[in-house]
Amino acid sequence: MHSGHSLVWFRTSACHVDDPGSNPGDRTKLKIRRMVRKMTVLVRWLAHAGFEIKTEDKVVYIDLEKYGEAPDKADLILVTHSHTDHCDPSKIKKILKEDTVIIAPEDCALKLGQDVRTLKPGEKTEIFGLSVEAVHAYNVKRFRSPGNPFHPKGFGVGYLIHVEEKTVYHAGDTDFIPEMRQLSNISLALLPSGDTYTMDNGEAAEAAVAINPKIAVPMHRWSTNPQEFKEKVEADSNVKVVLLKEGGEIKLN
């Protein structure tokens, strides 16, 4: 299930060498600069449901597929489910390092030909100073055939990525489900809005209002008009909506 090609990226300020000398004022300024660099996170929309998250020294990818460039080697790769538009083995293999960790549902391991770690909803892990928690993602009203949803409960997941005192929620492929109402303190919510296989603009907007993140970004949009999502969310809440183009990025401070 593929949508418009887009991507999101987390990045920090460029690192350079500072010499504070012996001046206390200079040391204080250096400390502040280091704190700013540490706290900044950049999120880039690669394509469809694919994102890159960058801190000063770590790179995280989510749901890589054939569209959208992945320019950096990965420290951590997250896969929400095994559908090809969320899990492209060839793209993933290109960005692997010796110590890259992949977190994905069990059925992705055979497809990728790689060892993966699996988190079920409610489970979390700490990796490279980041915290990752799996949450539910499933369909309740979108079906291949009667009683056969595109994404059954337990097939895939969404993720909460806790990084630099911020939390990014990647919803995966899902309808607006009750578990979303339990989420809180979300810095950035990445929500599918393309209909057919996931929420449409109206349902994604309802989810955004219920979750109440600081920022919401529609993804997995297909040919839908994201402006509809933006207008509904901002009319019904104080949530800021950012409409990204492929390669567009958001800085989380």
C-alpha positions as CSV (number, residue, x, y, z in Angstrom):
1,M,0.0,0.0,0.0
2,H,1.9,3.0,-1.3
3,S,1.2,6.7,-1.0
4,G,2.9,10.0,-2.1
5,H,6.6,9.9,-1.8
6,S,7.7,11.8,1.2
7,L,10.1,11.7,4.2
8,V,10.9,13.1,7.6
9,W,14.3,13.5,9.4
10,F,15.6,14.1,13.0
11,R,19.0,15.9,13.0
12,T,21.1,17.9,15.4
13,S,23.3,20.9,14.8
14,A,26.7,20.4,13.3
15,C,29.4,19.4,15.7
16,H,32.6,21.4,16.0
17,V,35.6,21.7,18.3
18,D,35.3,24.3,21.0
19,D,38.1,25.7,23.2
20,P,36.6,27.4,26.2
21,G,40.0,28.4,27.6
22,S,40.1,29.5,31.2
23,N,37.3,32.1,31.1
24,P,34.3,31.0,33.2
25,G,32.0,32.9,30.8
26,D,33.3,31.0,27.9
27,R,32.9,27.7,29.7
28,T,29.3,28.6,30.4
29,K,28.6,29.4,26.8
30,L,30.2,26.2,25.7
31,K,28.0,24.2,28.1
32,I,24.9,25.9,26.7
33,R,26.0,25.2,23.1
34,R,26.5,21.5,24.0
35,M,23.1,21.3,25.7
36,V,21.5,22.8,22.6
37,R,23.2,20.4,20.3
38,K,22.2,17.5,22.5
39,M,18.6,18.5,22.7
40,T,17.9,19.1,19.0
41,V,16.3,16.4,17.0
42,L,15.6,16.4,13.3
43,V,12.8,14.4,11.6
44,R,12.8,13.9,7.8
45,W,10.0,12.4,5.7
46,L,11.6,10.1,3.2
47,A,8.5,8.7,1.4
48,H,5.1,7.2,2.2
49,A,5.5,6.1,5.8
50,G,9.3,6.2,5.9
51,F,11.2,8.6,8.2
52,E,14.7,9.3,9.3
53,I,15.3,10.5,12.9
54,K,18.7,12.1,13.6
55,T,20.2,13.1,16.9
56,E,23.8,14.4,17.2
57,D,25.3,11.0,16.9
58,K,22.5,8.5,16.1
59,V,20.4,7.7,13.1
60,V,17.0,5.9,13.2
61,Y,14.9,4.8,10.3
62,I,11.3,3.8,10.3
63,D,9.5,1.9,7.5
64,L,11.9,2.1,4.7
65,E,10.6,1.2,1.2
66,K,11.8,1.7,-2.3
67,Y,10.9,5.4,-2.6
68,G,12.8,8.1,-0.8
69,E,16.5,8.3,-0.2
70,A,18.1,7.0,3.0
71,P,21.4,8.9,2.9
72,D,23.0,7.7,6.2
73,K,24.0,4.4,7.7
74,A,21.6,3.3,10.4
75,D,22.1,2.7,14.1
76,L,18.5,1.5,14.5
77,I,15.9,0.4,12.0
78,L,12.2,0.1,13.0
79,V,9.7,-1.8,10.9
80,T,6.0,-1.6,11.8
81,H,4.9,-4.6,9.6
82,S,6.0,-6.7,6.7
83,H,4.1,-5.2,3.8
84,T,6.5,-4.2,1.0
85,D,5.7,-0.5,1.3
86,H,7.0,-0.5,4.8
87,C,9.8,-3.1,4.7
88,D,12.1,-3.2,1.6
89,P,14.9,-5.6,2.2
90,S,17.1,-4.1,-0.5
91,K,16.8,-0.6,0.9
92,I,17.5,-1.8,4.4
93,K,20.6,-3.8,3.5
94,K,22.2,-0.8,1.9
95,I,22.2,1.1,5.2
96,L,23.3,-1.6,7.6
97,K,26.4,-1.3,9.7
98,E,28.1,-4.0,11.7
99,D,26.2,-3.0,14.8
100,T,22.9,-1.9,13.3
101,V,19.9,-3.1,15.3
102,I,16.6,-4.0,13.6
103,I,13.3,-4.0,15.5
104,A,10.5,-5.6,13.6
105,P,7.6,-8.1,13.9
106,E,8.7,-11.7,13.7
107,D,7.5,-12.3,10.1
108,C,10.0,-9.7,8.9
109,A,13.0,-11.8,9.9
110,L,12.7,-14.3,7.1
111,K,11.9,-11.6,4.6
112,L,14.9,-9.5,5.6
113,G,17.3,-12.4,6.0
114,Q,18.5,-10.7,9.1
115,D,18.3,-11.2,12.9
116,V,15.6,-8.9,14.3
117,R,14.4,-8.0,17.7
118,T,10.7,-8.1,18.2
119,L,8.6,-5.9,20.5
120,K,4.9,-6.7,21.1
121,P,2.5,-3.9,22.1
122,G,3.4,-2.6,25.6
123,E,7.0,-3.9,25.5
124,K,9.9,-1.5,25.4
125,T,13.7,-1.6,25.1
126,E,16.7,0.7,25.5
127,I,19.1,0.9,22.6
128,F,22.0,3.4,22.0
129,G,20.5,5.7,24.7
130,L,17.1,5.7,22.9
131,S,13.9,4.1,24.3
132,V,11.5,2.4,21.9
133,E,8.1,1.1,22.9
134,A,5.7,-0.9,20.6
135,V,2.0,0.0,20.6
136,H,-1.1,-1.4,18.9
137,A,-1.8,-0.7,15.2
138,Y,-4.6,-2.5,13.4
139,N,-7.8,-2.1,11.3
140,V,-11.3,-2.1,12.7
141,K,-13.2,-1.0,9.6
142,R,-11.0,-1.7,6.5
143,F,-11.1,-5.2,5.1
144,R,-9.8,-7.3,2.2
145,S,-12.9,-9.4,2.5
146,P,-15.6,-9.7,5.2
147,G,-13.9,-10.4,8.5
148,N,-10.4,-10.2,7.0
149,P,-8.8,-6.8,7.8
150,F,-5.8,-5.5,5.9
151,H,-4.0,-5.2,9.2
152,P,-5.3,-7.6,11.8
153,K,-4.7,-6.9,15.5
154,G,-1.3,-8.4,16.3
155,F,0.0,-8.3,12.7
156,G,1.9,-5.0,13.0
157,V,2.7,-2.3,15.5
158,G,3.3,1.4,15.9
159,Y,6.2,2.8,17.9
160,L,6.9,5.4,20.5
161,I,10.5,6.6,20.2
162,H,11.8,8.5,23.2
163,V,14.8,10.5,22.3
164,E,16.4,13.6,23.9
165,E,13.4,14.1,26.2
166,K,11.0,14.1,23.2
167,T,8.6,11.4,22.1
168,V,7.8,10.6,18.5
169,Y,4.8,8.4,17.7
170,H,4.8,6.5,14.4
171,A,1.3,5.0,14.2
172,G,2.1,2.3,11.5
173,D,-0.8,1.2,9.4
174,T,-3.9,1.5,11.5
175,D,-7.4,2.8,11.9
176,F,-8.4,5.2,14.7
177,I,-8.3,2.7,17.6
178,P,-9.1,3.0,21.3
179,E,-5.5,2.6,22.4
180,M,-4.6,5.9,20.8
181,R,-6.7,7.7,23.5
182,Q,-4.2,6.4,26.1
183,L,-1.2,8.1,24.6
184,S,0.1,11.3,26.2
185,N,3.0,13.7,26.1
186,I,3.7,13.1,22.4
187,S,6.0,15.7,20.8
188,L,5.3,14.6,17.2
189,A,2.6,12.2,15.9
190,L,3.1,10.7,12.4
191,L,-0.4,9.5,11.3
192,P,-1.5,7.6,8.2
193,S,-4.3,9.4,6.4
194,G,-4.6,7.9,2.9
195,D,-7.8,5.8,3.5
196,T,-8.3,2.3,1.8
197,Y,-5.8,0.6,4.2
198,T,-5.7,3.1,7.1
199,M,-7.5,6.1,8.5
200,D,-8.7,8.8,6.1
201,N,-8.2,12.5,6.6
202,G,-11.2,12.9,8.9
203,E,-10.4,9.9,11.1
204,A,-6.7,10.8,11.3
205,A,-7.7,14.3,12.4
206,E,-9.9,12.8,15.1
207,A,-6.9,10.7,16.2
208,A,-4.7,13.8,16.3
209,V,-7.2,15.7,18.4
210,A,-7.5,12.7,20.8
211,I,-3.7,12.2,21.1
212,N,-3.0,15.9,21.4
213,P,0.6,16.0,20.3
214,K,2.5,19.2,20.0
215,I,2.9,18.6,16.2
216,A,1.0,16.2,13.9
217,V,2.2,15.2,10.4
218,P,0.0,13.2,8.0
219,M,1.8,10.3,6.2
220,H,0.8,7.3,4.0
221,R,-1.3,9.9,2.2
222,W,-1.7,8.4,-1.2
223,S,-3.5,11.0,-3.4
224,T,-5.6,12.5,-0.7
225,N,-5.5,16.2,0.1
226,P,-3.6,16.7,3.4
227,Q,-5.0,20.2,3.7
228,E,-8.3,18.6,4.8
229,F,-6.5,16.9,7.7
230,K,-4.7,20.2,8.7
231,E,-7.9,22.3,8.7
232,K,-9.9,19.8,10.8
233,V,-7.1,19.3,13.4
234,E,-6.4,23.0,13.8
235,A,-10.1,23.9,14.0
236,D,-10.7,21.4,16.8
237,S,-7.5,21.6,18.8
238,N,-4.3,23.5,19.6
239,V,-2.2,20.9,17.7
240,K,0.1,22.3,15.1
241,V,0.0,20.5,11.8
242,V,3.0,20.4,9.5
243,L,2.5,19.3,5.9
244,L,5.8,18.0,4.6
245,K,7.0,17.4,1.1
246,E,9.4,14.5,0.3
247,G,12.7,15.4,2.0
248,G,11.0,17.9,4.2
249,E,12.1,18.0,7.8
250,I,11.0,19.2,11.2
251,K,13.3,20.3,14.0
252,L,12.3,19.3,17.5
253,N,13.9,21.5,20.2
